[in-house]
Amino acid sequence: MSSRYDRRQDATIRFSRRELRDLAAAWLALSIAFTIFIGRPPVLAAHPTWAARLFVVCIFSVGVAFMLHELAHKVTAIRFGQLAEFRADYSMLGVAIVGALAGFIFAAPGAVHHVGRITDRENGIIALAGPASNVALVGAFAPLLLFDGIVYSVGAFGVFVNAFLGAFNLIPFGPLDGRTVYRWHPGVFALAFGGSIALVAGVFLTIGFPI
């Protein structure tokens, strides 16, 4: 019985203090950045109640989308016997906020780093887990569209952001998940990427831009 098999059998999901701090920092920074980008500073300053409402919407839609995407990578990696932890990229979180103030958004909160012996298939599945979690979240947020007010806003933002995030991360370029999935299995990549594009198109046709 290999040591790798032992790690899988005993695998539990643990979070170090540093990882919890990084997750919280990334969640908060991204929520602030998207609030600024969507609301625009002059409007937010003039309407503090609306600004607070928008921030809550971003926490429960954008923040959830990004964090569960990263946690899906972590959980899957651990199930394959890896040591895995999320590390925030504080310089890029700063870029996200400064960019939002300047009128554009670029969100790269960090990444899950995992180490250990692994096959191409397992690595591909770990990469695919992130976008797959976003597709699942589209379904989880969709029922909120049946309500009014802030609940509808959370649902609309959740559906839109998760559909876009899933498709974007499947682009087979650079450090994005799509490149790893493609290297593992071009057929699986084609199905996943094609499905994600179709999902984005469907979201545009049904709810459009939630902004």
Biotite code that builds the C-alpha atoms (Angstrom):
import biotite.structure as struc

atoms = struc.array([
    struc.Atom([0.000, 0.000, 0.000], chain_id="A", res_id=1, res_name="MET", atom_name="CA", element="C"),
    struc.Atom([1.604, 3.278, -1.117], chain_id="A", res_id=2, res_name="SER", atom_name="CA", element="C"),
    struc.Atom([2.032, 6.324, 1.041], chain_id="A", res_id=3, res_name="SER", atom_name="CA", element="C"),
    struc.Atom([0.033, 8.257, -1.522], chain_id="A", res_id=4, res_name="ARG", atom_name="CA", element="C"),
    struc.Atom([-2.894, 5.899, -1.009], chain_id="A", res_id=5, res_name="TYR", atom_name="CA", element="C"),
    struc.Atom([-2.587, 6.440, 2.742], chain_id="A", res_id=6, res_name="ASP", atom_name="CA", element="C"),
    struc.Atom([-2.829, 10.202, 2.294], chain_id="A", res_id=7, res_name="ARG", atom_name="CA", element="C"),
    struc.Atom([-5.995, 9.780, 0.287], chain_id="A", res_id=8, res_name="ARG", atom_name="CA", element="C"),
    struc.Atom([-7.571, 7.559, 2.847], chain_id="A", res_id=9, res_name="GLN", atom_name="CA", element="C"),
    struc.Atom([-6.808, 10.026, 5.651], chain_id="A", res_id=10, res_name="ASP", atom_name="CA", element="C"),
    struc.Atom([-7.442, 13.182, 3.630], chain_id="A", res_id=11, res_name="ALA", atom_name="CA", element="C"),
    struc.Atom([-9.339, 15.827, 5.548], chain_id="A", res_id=12, res_name="THR", atom_name="CA", element="C"),
    struc.Atom([-9.999, 19.435, 4.648], chain_id="A", res_id=13, res_name="ILE", atom_name="CA", element="C"),
    struc.Atom([-7.962, 21.699, 6.897], chain_id="A", res_id=14, res_name="ARG", atom_name="CA", element="C"),
    struc.Atom([-7.310, 25.414, 6.820], chain_id="A", res_id=15, res_name="PHE", atom_name="CA", element="C"),
    struc.Atom([-4.244, 27.060, 8.277], chain_id="A", res_id=16, res_name="SER", atom_name="CA", element="C"),
    struc.Atom([-4.478, 30.442, 9.968], chain_id="A", res_id=17, res_name="ARG", atom_name="CA", element="C"),
    struc.Atom([-2.677, 32.040, 7.060], chain_id="A", res_id=18, res_name="ARG", atom_name="CA", element="C"),
    struc.Atom([-5.026, 30.443, 4.542], chain_id="A", res_id=19, res_name="GLU", atom_name="CA", element="C"),
    struc.Atom([-8.133, 31.646, 6.391], chain_id="A", res_id=20, res_name="LEU", atom_name="CA", element="C"),
    struc.Atom([-6.650, 35.131, 6.510], chain_id="A", res_id=21, res_name="ARG", atom_name="CA", element="C"),
    struc.Atom([-5.884, 35.022, 2.776], chain_id="A", res_id=22, res_name="ASP", atom_name="CA", element="C"),
    struc.Atom([-9.375, 33.789, 1.928], chain_id="A", res_id=23, res_name="LEU", atom_name="CA", element="C"),
    struc.Atom([-10.983, 36.524, 4.010], chain_id="A", res_id=24, res_name="ALA", atom_name="CA", element="C"),
    struc.Atom([-8.725, 39.205, 2.504], chain_id="A", res_id=25, res_name="ALA", atom_name="CA", element="C"),
    struc.Atom([-9.444, 38.075, -1.063], chain_id="A", res_id=26, res_name="ALA", atom_name="CA", element="C"),
    struc.Atom([-13.198, 37.857, -0.428], chain_id="A", res_id=27, res_name="TRP", atom_name="CA", element="C"),
    struc.Atom([-13.303, 41.350, 1.094], chain_id="A", res_id=28, res_name="LEU", atom_name="CA", element="C"),
    struc.Atom([-10.996, 42.988, -1.463], chain_id="A", res_id=29, res_name="ALA", atom_name="CA", element="C"),
    struc.Atom([-12.871, 41.561, -4.448], chain_id="A", res_id=30, res_name="LEU", atom_name="CA", element="C"),
    struc.Atom([-16.218, 42.610, -2.988], chain_id="A", res_id=31, res_name="SER", atom_name="CA", element="C"),
    struc.Atom([-14.909, 46.150, -2.471], chain_id="A", res_id=32, res_name="ILE", atom_name="CA", element="C"),
    struc.Atom([-13.399, 46.273, -5.970], chain_id="A", res_id=33, res_name="ALA", atom_name="CA", element="C"),
    struc.Atom([-16.600, 45.169, -7.686], chain_id="A", res_id=34, res_name="PHE", atom_name="CA", element="C"),
    struc.Atom([-18.691, 47.540, -5.555], chain_id="A", res_id=35, res_name="THR", atom_name="CA", element="C"),
    struc.Atom([-16.486, 50.452, -6.659], chain_id="A", res_id=36, res_name="ILE", atom_name="CA", element="C"),
    struc.Atom([-16.431, 49.328, -10.293], chain_id="A", res_id=37, res_name="PHE", atom_name="CA", element="C"),
    struc.Atom([-20.192, 48.838, -10.547], chain_id="A", res_id=38, res_name="ILE", atom_name="CA", element="C"),
    struc.Atom([-21.310, 51.764, -8.421], chain_id="A", res_id=39, res_name="GLY", atom_name="CA", element="C"),
    struc.Atom([-18.653, 54.368, -9.350], chain_id="A", res_id=40, res_name="ARG", atom_name="CA", element="C"),
    struc.Atom([-17.128, 56.391, -6.490], chain_id="A", res_id=41, res_name="PRO", atom_name="CA", element="C"),
    struc.Atom([-19.159, 59.646, -6.950], chain_id="A", res_id=42, res_name="PRO", atom_name="CA", element="C"),
    struc.Atom([-22.450, 57.732, -6.979], chain_id="A", res_id=43, res_name="VAL", atom_name="CA", element="C"),
    struc.Atom([-21.467, 55.583, -4.010], chain_id="A", res_id=44, res_name="LEU", atom_name="CA", element="C"),
    struc.Atom([-20.477, 58.671, -2.019], chain_id="A", res_id=45, res_name="ALA", atom_name="CA", element="C"),
    struc.Atom([-23.758, 60.405, -2.821], chain_id="A", res_id=46, res_name="ALA", atom_name="CA", element="C"),
    struc.Atom([-25.913, 57.381, -1.972], chain_id="A", res_id=47, res_name="HIS", atom_name="CA", element="C"),
    struc.Atom([-24.395, 55.578, 1.051], chain_id="A", res_id=48, res_name="PRO", atom_name="CA", element="C"),
    struc.Atom([-27.448, 53.379, 1.647], chain_id="A", res_id=49, res_name="THR", atom_name="CA", element="C"),
    struc.Atom([-27.371, 52.134, -1.935], chain_id="A", res_id=50, res_name="TRP", atom_name="CA", element="C"),
    struc.Atom([-23.598, 51.691, -1.669], chain_id="A", res_id=51, res_name="ALA", atom_name="CA", element="C"),
    struc.Atom([-24.016, 49.476, 1.399], chain_id="A", res_id=52, res_name="ALA", atom_name="CA", element="C"),
    struc.Atom([-26.680, 47.440, -0.405], chain_id="A", res_id=53, res_name="ARG", atom_name="CA", element="C"),
    struc.Atom([-24.435, 46.982, -3.439], chain_id="A", res_id=54, res_name="LEU", atom_name="CA", element="C"),
    struc.Atom([-21.561, 45.886, -1.209], chain_id="A", res_id=55, res_name="PHE", atom_name="CA", element="C"),
    struc.Atom([-23.763, 43.223, 0.389], chain_id="A", res_id=56, res_name="VAL", atom_name="CA", element="C"),
    struc.Atom([-24.806, 42.025, -3.074], chain_id="A", res_id=57, res_name="VAL", atom_name="CA", element="C"),
    struc.Atom([-21.158, 41.760, -4.144], chain_id="A", res_id=58, res_name="CYS", atom_name="CA", element="C"),
    struc.Atom([-20.155, 39.878, -0.994], chain_id="A", res_id=59, res_name="ILE", atom_name="CA", element="C"),
    struc.Atom([-22.805, 37.222, -1.552], chain_id="A", res_id=60, res_name="PHE", atom_name="CA", element="C"),
    struc.Atom([-22.434, 36.938, -5.339], chain_id="A", res_id=61, res_name="SER", atom_name="CA", element="C"),
    struc.Atom([-18.978, 37.935, -6.593], chain_id="A", res_id=62, res_name="VAL", atom_name="CA", element="C"),
    struc.Atom([-17.220, 36.931, -3.372], chain_id="A", res_id=63, res_name="GLY", atom_name="CA", element="C"),
    struc.Atom([-18.928, 33.554, -3.243], chain_id="A", res_id=64, res_name="VAL", atom_name="CA", element="C"),
    struc.Atom([-18.178, 32.888, -6.925], chain_id="A", res_id=65, res_name="ALA", atom_name="CA", element="C"),
    struc.Atom([-14.453, 33.498, -6.601], chain_id="A", res_id=66, res_name="PHE", atom_name="CA", element="C"),
    struc.Atom([-13.942, 31.800, -3.255], chain_id="A", res_id=67, res_name="MET", atom_name="CA", element="C"),
    struc.Atom([-15.894, 28.624, -4.017], chain_id="A", res_id=68, res_name="LEU", atom_name="CA", element="C"),
    struc.Atom([-14.032, 28.378, -7.313], chain_id="A", res_id=69, res_name="HIS", atom_name="CA", element="C"),
    struc.Atom([-10.726, 28.307, -5.422], chain_id="A", res_id=70, res_name="GLU", atom_name="CA", element="C"),
    struc.Atom([-12.029, 25.983, -2.714], chain_id="A", res_id=71, res_name="LEU", atom_name="CA", element="C"),
    struc.Atom([-13.193, 23.528, -5.381], chain_id="A", res_id=72, res_name="ALA", atom_name="CA", element="C"),
    struc.Atom([-9.580, 23.316, -6.561], chain_id="A", res_id=73, res_name="HIS", atom_name="CA", element="C"),
    struc.Atom([-8.395, 22.773, -2.993], chain_id="A", res_id=74, res_name="LYS", atom_name="CA", element="C"),
    struc.Atom([-10.924, 20.069, -2.090], chain_id="A", res_id=75, res_name="VAL", atom_name="CA", element="C"),
    struc.Atom([-10.307, 18.146, -5.317], chain_id="A", res_id=76, res_name="THR", atom_name="CA", element="C"),
    struc.Atom([-6.530, 18.351, -4.923], chain_id="A", res_id=77, res_name="ALA", atom_name="CA", element="C"),
    struc.Atom([-6.746, 17.027, -1.376], chain_id="A", res_id=78, res_name="ILE", atom_name="CA", element="C"),
    struc.Atom([-8.933, 14.147, -2.527], chain_id="A", res_id=79, res_name="ARG", atom_name="CA", element="C"),
    struc.Atom([-6.119, 13.213, -4.895], chain_id="A", res_id=80, res_name="PHE", atom_name="CA", element="C"),
    struc.Atom([-3.624, 13.119, -2.039], chain_id="A", res_id=81, res_name="GLY", atom_name="CA", element="C"),
    struc.Atom([-2.171, 16.574, -2.542], chain_id="A", res_id=82, res_name="GLN", atom_name="CA", element="C"),
    struc.Atom([-1.141, 19.151, 0.013], chain_id="A", res_id=83, res_name="LEU", atom_name="CA", element="C"),
    struc.Atom([-3.158, 22.184, -1.041], chain_id="A", res_id=84, res_name="ALA", atom_name="CA", element="C"),
    struc.Atom([-3.650, 25.708, 0.281], chain_id="A", res_id=85, res_name="GLU", atom_name="CA", element="C"),
    struc.Atom([-5.024, 28.962, -1.095], chain_id="A", res_id=86, res_name="PHE", atom_name="CA", element="C"),
    struc.Atom([-2.609, 31.877, -1.209], chain_id="A", res_id=87, res_name="ARG", atom_name="CA", element="C"),
    struc.Atom([-3.875, 35.380, -1.856], chain_id="A", res_id=88, res_name="ALA", atom_name="CA", element="C"),
    struc.Atom([-1.918, 37.622, -4.202], chain_id="A", res_id=89, res_name="ASP", atom_name="CA", element="C"),
    struc.Atom([-2.045, 40.879, -2.253], chain_id="A", res_id=90, res_name="TYR", atom_name="CA", element="C"),
    struc.Atom([-0.434, 42.912, -5.028], chain_id="A", res_id=91, res_name="SER", atom_name="CA", element="C"),
    struc.Atom([-3.148, 41.776, -7.466], chain_id="A", res_id=92, res_name="MET", atom_name="CA", element="C"),
    struc.Atom([-5.869, 42.462, -4.901], chain_id="A", res_id=93, res_name="LEU", atom_name="CA", element="C"),
    struc.Atom([-4.490, 45.990, -4.707], chain_id="A", res_id=94, res_name="GLY", atom_name="CA", element="C"),
    struc.Atom([-4.559, 46.201, -8.510], chain_id="A", res_id=95, res_name="VAL", atom_name="CA", element="C"),
    struc.Atom([-8.215, 45.128, -8.464], chain_id="A", res_id=96, res_name="ALA", atom_name="CA", element="C"),
    struc.Atom([-9.192, 47.967, -6.124], chain_id="A", res_id=97, res_name="ILE", atom_name="CA", element="C"),
    struc.Atom([-7.039, 50.614, -7.824], chain_id="A", res_id=98, res_name="VAL", atom_name="CA", element="C"),
    struc.Atom([-8.287, 49.462, -11.225], chain_id="A", res_id=99, res_name="GLY", atom_name="CA", element="C"),
    struc.Atom([-11.895, 49.711, -10.049], chain_id="A", res_id=100, res_name="ALA", atom_name="CA", element="C"),
    struc.Atom([-11.237, 53.306, -8.956], chain_id="A", res_id=101, res_name="LEU", atom_name="CA", element="C"),
    struc.Atom([-9.814, 53.971, -12.438], chain_id="A", res_id=102, res_name="ALA", atom_name="CA", element="C"),
    struc.Atom([-12.860, 52.464, -14.147], chain_id="A", res_id=103, res_name="GLY", atom_name="CA", element="C"),
    struc.Atom([-11.768, 48.918, -15.035], chain_id="A", res_id=104, res_name="PHE", atom_name="CA", element="C"),
    struc.Atom([-11.745, 45.599, -13.231], chain_id="A", res_id=105, res_name="ILE", atom_name="CA", element="C"),
    struc.Atom([-9.055, 42.939, -13.212], chain_id="A", res_id=106, res_name="PHE", atom_name="CA", element="C"),
    struc.Atom([-9.582, 40.227, -10.625], chain_id="A", res_id=107, res_name="ALA", atom_name="CA", element="C"),
    struc.Atom([-6.809, 37.738, -9.905], chain_id="A", res_id=108, res_name="ALA", atom_name="CA", element="C"),
    struc.Atom([-7.153, 37.150, -6.158], chain_id="A", res_id=109, res_name="PRO", atom_name="CA", element="C"),
    struc.Atom([-4.599, 34.361, -5.869], chain_id="A", res_id=110, res_name="GLY", atom_name="CA", element="C"),
    struc.Atom([-4.514, 30.624, -6.399], chain_id="A", res_id=111, res_name="ALA", atom_name="CA", element="C"),
    struc.Atom([-4.601, 27.230, -4.740], chain_id="A", res_id=112, res_name="VAL", atom_name="CA", element="C"),
    struc.Atom([-1.089, 25.785, -4.678], chain_id="A", res_id=113, res_name="HIS", atom_name="CA", element="C"),
    struc.Atom([-0.875, 21.999, -4.446], chain_id="A", res_id=114, res_name="HIS", atom_name="CA", element="C"),
    struc.Atom([2.110, 19.686, -4.261], chain_id="A", res_id=115, res_name="VAL", atom_name="CA", element="C"),
    struc.Atom([2.612, 15.937, -4.469], chain_id="A", res_id=116, res_name="GLY", atom_name="CA", element="C"),
    struc.Atom([2.862, 13.241, -7.113], chain_id="A", res_id=117, res_name="ARG", atom_name="CA", element="C"),
    struc.Atom([-0.042, 13.423, -9.509], chain_id="A", res_id=118, res_name="ILE", atom_name="CA", element="C"),
    struc.Atom([-1.113, 12.178, -12.953], chain_id="A", res_id=119, res_name="THR", atom_name="CA", element="C"),
    struc.Atom([-2.093, 14.381, -15.890], chain_id="A", res_id=120, res_name="ASP", atom_name="CA", element="C"),
    struc.Atom([-5.673, 13.166, -15.498], chain_id="A", res_id=121, res_name="ARG", atom_name="CA", element="C"),
    struc.Atom([-5.814, 14.114, -11.826], chain_id="A", res_id=122, res_name="GLU", atom_name="CA", element="C"),
    struc.Atom([-4.241, 17.494, -12.530], chain_id="A", res_id=123, res_name="ASN", atom_name="CA", element="C"),
    struc.Atom([-6.797, 18.089, -15.272], chain_id="A", res_id=124, res_name="GLY", atom_name="CA", element="C"),
    struc.Atom([-9.679, 17.205, -12.970], chain_id="A", res_id=125, res_name="ILE", atom_name="CA", element="C"),
    struc.Atom([-8.328, 19.544, -10.280], chain_id="A", res_id=126, res_name="ILE", atom_name="CA", element="C"),
    struc.Atom([-8.214, 22.357, -12.848], chain_id="A", res_id=127, res_name="ALA", atom_name="CA", element="C"),
    struc.Atom([-11.713, 21.538, -14.115], chain_id="A", res_id=128, res_name="LEU", atom_name="CA", element="C"),
    struc.Atom([-13.171, 21.558, -10.596], chain_id="A", res_id=129, res_name="ALA", atom_name="CA", element="C"),
    struc.Atom([-13.022, 25.364, -10.356], chain_id="A", res_id=130, res_name="GLY", atom_name="CA", element="C"),
    struc.Atom([-15.081, 26.160, -13.476], chain_id="A", res_id=131, res_name="PRO", atom_name="CA", element="C"),
    struc.Atom([-17.394, 23.227, -12.683], chain_id="A", res_id=132, res_name="ALA", atom_name="CA", element="C"),
    struc.Atom([-18.160, 24.806, -9.306], chain_id="A", res_id=133, res_name="SER", atom_name="CA", element="C"),
    struc.Atom([-19.148, 28.023, -11.081], chain_id="A", res_id=134, res_name="ASN", atom_name="CA", element="C"),
    struc.Atom([-21.541, 26.148, -13.359], chain_id="A", res_id=135, res_name="VAL", atom_name="CA", element="C"),
    struc.Atom([-23.105, 24.533, -10.287], chain_id="A", res_id=136, res_name="ALA", atom_name="CA", element="C"),
    struc.Atom([-23.410, 27.951, -8.647], chain_id="A", res_id=137, res_name="LEU", atom_name="CA", element="C"),
    struc.Atom([-25.305, 29.293, -11.661], chain_id="A", res_id=138, res_name="VAL", atom_name="CA", element="C"),
    struc.Atom([-27.944, 26.697, -10.837], chain_id="A", res_id=139, res_name="GLY", atom_name="CA", element="C"),
    struc.Atom([-27.792, 27.549, -7.133], chain_id="A", res_id=140, res_name="ALA", atom_name="CA", element="C"),
    struc.Atom([-28.284, 31.290, -7.713], chain_id="A", res_id=141, res_name="PHE", atom_name="CA", element="C"),
    struc.Atom([-30.941, 30.965, -10.441], chain_id="A", res_id=142, res_name="ALA", atom_name="CA", element="C"),
    struc.Atom([-33.936, 30.376, -8.064], chain_id="A", res_id=143, res_name="PRO", atom_name="CA", element="C"),
    struc.Atom([-33.202, 33.758, -6.444], chain_id="A", res_id=144, res_name="LEU", atom_name="CA", element="C"),
    struc.Atom([-34.339, 35.390, -9.702], chain_id="A", res_id=145, res_name="LEU", atom_name="CA", element="C"),
    struc.Atom([-37.904, 34.526, -8.686], chain_id="A", res_id=146, res_name="LEU", atom_name="CA", element="C"),
    struc.Atom([-37.755, 37.075, -5.857], chain_id="A", res_id=147, res_name="PHE", atom_name="CA", element="C"),
    struc.Atom([-37.637, 40.868, -5.767], chain_id="A", res_id=148, res_name="ASP", atom_name="CA", element="C"),
    struc.Atom([-35.300, 43.446, -4.295], chain_id="A", res_id=149, res_name="GLY", atom_name="CA", element="C"),
    struc.Atom([-31.894, 42.603, -2.939], chain_id="A", res_id=150, res_name="ILE", atom_name="CA", element="C"),
    struc.Atom([-32.508, 38.856, -3.225], chain_id="A", res_id=151, res_name="VAL", atom_name="CA", element="C"),
    struc.Atom([-33.083, 39.230, -6.970], chain_id="A", res_id=152, res_name="TYR", atom_name="CA", element="C"),
    struc.Atom([-29.922, 41.355, -7.242], chain_id="A", res_id=153, res_name="SER", atom_name="CA", element="C"),
    struc.Atom([-27.833, 38.696, -5.499], chain_id="A", res_id=154, res_name="VAL", atom_name="CA", element="C"),
    struc.Atom([-29.306, 36.065, -7.812], chain_id="A", res_id=155, res_name="GLY", atom_name="CA", element="C"),
    struc.Atom([-28.721, 38.084, -10.991], chain_id="A", res_id=156, res_name="ALA", atom_name="CA", element="C"),
    struc.Atom([-25.138, 38.967, -10.054], chain_id="A", res_id=157, res_name="PHE", atom_name="CA", element="C"),
    struc.Atom([-24.490, 35.403, -8.907], chain_id="A", res_id=158, res_name="GLY", atom_name="CA", element="C"),
    struc.Atom([-25.748, 33.891, -12.158], chain_id="A", res_id=159, res_name="VAL", atom_name="CA", element="C"),
    struc.Atom([-23.903, 36.371, -14.361], chain_id="A", res_id=160, res_name="PHE", atom_name="CA", element="C"),
    struc.Atom([-20.558, 36.336, -12.527], chain_id="A", res_id=161, res_name="VAL", atom_name="CA", element="C"),
    struc.Atom([-20.434, 32.552, -12.173], chain_id="A", res_id=162, res_name="ASN", atom_name="CA", element="C"),
    struc.Atom([-21.279, 31.942, -15.827], chain_id="A", res_id=163, res_name="ALA", atom_name="CA", element="C"),
    struc.Atom([-18.613, 34.416, -16.939], chain_id="A", res_id=164, res_name="PHE", atom_name="CA", element="C"),
    struc.Atom([-15.994, 33.228, -14.438], chain_id="A", res_id=165, res_name="LEU", atom_name="CA", element="C"),
    struc.Atom([-16.435, 29.582, -15.441], chain_id="A", res_id=166, res_name="GLY", atom_name="CA", element="C"),
    struc.Atom([-16.040, 30.359, -19.148], chain_id="A", res_id=167, res_name="ALA", atom_name="CA", element="C"),
    struc.Atom([-13.146, 32.783, -18.663], chain_id="A", res_id=168, res_name="PHE", atom_name="CA", element="C"),
    struc.Atom([-11.118, 30.313, -16.619], chain_id="A", res_id=169, res_name="ASN", atom_name="CA", element="C"),
    struc.Atom([-11.540, 27.658, -19.313], chain_id="A", res_id=170, res_name="LEU", atom_name="CA", element="C"),
    struc.Atom([-9.701, 29.769, -21.887], chain_id="A", res_id=171, res_name="ILE", atom_name="CA", element="C"),
    struc.Atom([-6.642, 27.615, -22.783], chain_id="A", res_id=172, res_name="PRO", atom_name="CA", element="C"),
    struc.Atom([-4.094, 30.319, -22.156], chain_id="A", res_id=173, res_name="PHE", atom_name="CA", element="C"),
    struc.Atom([-1.391, 31.110, -19.590], chain_id="A", res_id=174, res_name="GLY", atom_name="CA", element="C"),
    struc.Atom([-2.145, 30.084, -16.022], chain_id="A", res_id=175, res_name="PRO", atom_name="CA", element="C"),
    struc.Atom([-5.897, 29.672, -16.604], chain_id="A", res_id=176, res_name="LEU", atom_name="CA", element="C"),
    struc.Atom([-7.586, 26.337, -15.877], chain_id="A", res_id=177, res_name="ASP", atom_name="CA", element="C"),
    struc.Atom([-8.447, 25.705, -19.516], chain_id="A", res_id=178, res_name="GLY", atom_name="CA", element="C"),
    struc.Atom([-4.820, 25.191, -20.493], chain_id="A", res_id=179, res_name="ARG", atom_name="CA", element="C"),
    struc.Atom([-4.369, 22.396, -17.939], chain_id="A", res_id=180, res_name="THR", atom_name="CA", element="C"),
    struc.Atom([-7.658, 20.746, -18.933], chain_id="A", res_id=181, res_name="VAL", atom_name="CA", element="C"),
    struc.Atom([-6.721, 20.895, -22.620], chain_id="A", res_id=182, res_name="TYR", atom_name="CA", element="C"),
    struc.Atom([-3.318, 19.308, -21.986], chain_id="A", res_id=183, res_name="ARG", atom_name="CA", element="C"),
    struc.Atom([-4.997, 16.475, -20.114], chain_id="A", res_id=184, res_name="TRP", atom_name="CA", element="C"),
    struc.Atom([-7.831, 15.764, -22.569], chain_id="A", res_id=185, res_name="HIS", atom_name="CA", element="C"),
    struc.Atom([-8.742, 17.969, -25.586], chain_id="A", res_id=186, res_name="PRO", atom_name="CA", element="C"),
    struc.Atom([-12.123, 16.248, -25.876], chain_id="A", res_id=187, res_name="GLY", atom_name="CA", element="C"),
    struc.Atom([-13.102, 17.007, -22.294], chain_id="A", res_id=188, res_name="VAL", atom_name="CA", element="C"),
    struc.Atom([-11.826, 20.554, -22.761], chain_id="A", res_id=189, res_name="PHE", atom_name="CA", element="C"),
    struc.Atom([-13.942, 21.034, -25.898], chain_id="A", res_id=190, res_name="ALA", atom_name="CA", element="C"),
    struc.Atom([-17.100, 19.862, -24.132], chain_id="A", res_id=191, res_name="LEU", atom_name="CA", element="C"),
    struc.Atom([-16.442, 21.962, -21.033], chain_id="A", res_id=192, res_name="ALA", atom_name="CA", element="C"),
    struc.Atom([-15.453, 25.115, -22.903], chain_id="A", res_id=193, res_name="PHE", atom_name="CA", element="C"),
    struc.Atom([-18.270, 24.816, -25.432], chain_id="A", res_id=194, res_name="GLY", atom_name="CA", element="C"),
    struc.Atom([-20.798, 24.247, -22.665], chain_id="A", res_id=195, res_name="GLY", atom_name="CA", element="C"),
    struc.Atom([-19.521, 27.234, -20.693], chain_id="A", res_id=196, res_name="SER", atom_name="CA", element="C"),
    struc.Atom([-19.801, 29.519, -23.731], chain_id="A", res_id=197, res_name="ILE", atom_name="CA", element="C"),
    struc.Atom([-23.349, 28.301, -24.337], chain_id="A", res_id=198, res_name="ALA", atom_name="CA", element="C"),
    struc.Atom([-24.170, 29.005, -20.689], chain_id="A", res_id=199, res_name="LEU", atom_name="CA", element="C"),
    struc.Atom([-22.847, 32.571, -20.936], chain_id="A", res_id=200, res_name="VAL", atom_name="CA", element="C"),
    struc.Atom([-24.913, 33.120, -24.080], chain_id="A", res_id=201, res_name="ALA", atom_name="CA", element="C"),
    struc.Atom([-27.999, 31.808, -22.320], chain_id="A", res_id=202, res_name="GLY", atom_name="CA", element="C"),
    struc.Atom([-27.438, 34.140, -19.379], chain_id="A", res_id=203, res_name="VAL", atom_name="CA", element="C"),
    struc.Atom([-27.063, 37.133, -21.704], chain_id="A", res_id=204, res_name="PHE", atom_name="CA", element="C"),
    struc.Atom([-30.288, 36.242, -23.481], chain_id="A", res_id=205, res_name="LEU", atom_name="CA", element="C"),
    struc.Atom([-32.290, 35.760, -20.284], chain_id="A", res_id=206, res_name="THR", atom_name="CA", element="C"),
    struc.Atom([-31.067, 38.382, -17.786], chain_id="A", res_id=207, res_name="ILE", atom_name="CA", element="C"),
    struc.Atom([-28.523, 40.411, -19.750], chain_id="A", res_id=208, res_name="GLY", atom_name="CA", element="C"),
    struc.Atom([-26.073, 42.543, -17.790], chain_id="A", res_id=209, res_name="PHE", atom_name="CA", element="C"),
    struc.Atom([-27.217, 42.748, -14.153], chain_id="A", res_id=210, res_name="PRO", atom_name="CA", element="C"),
    struc.Atom([-25.632, 46.199, -13.818], chain_id="A", res_id=211, res_name="ILE", atom_name="CA", element="C"),
])
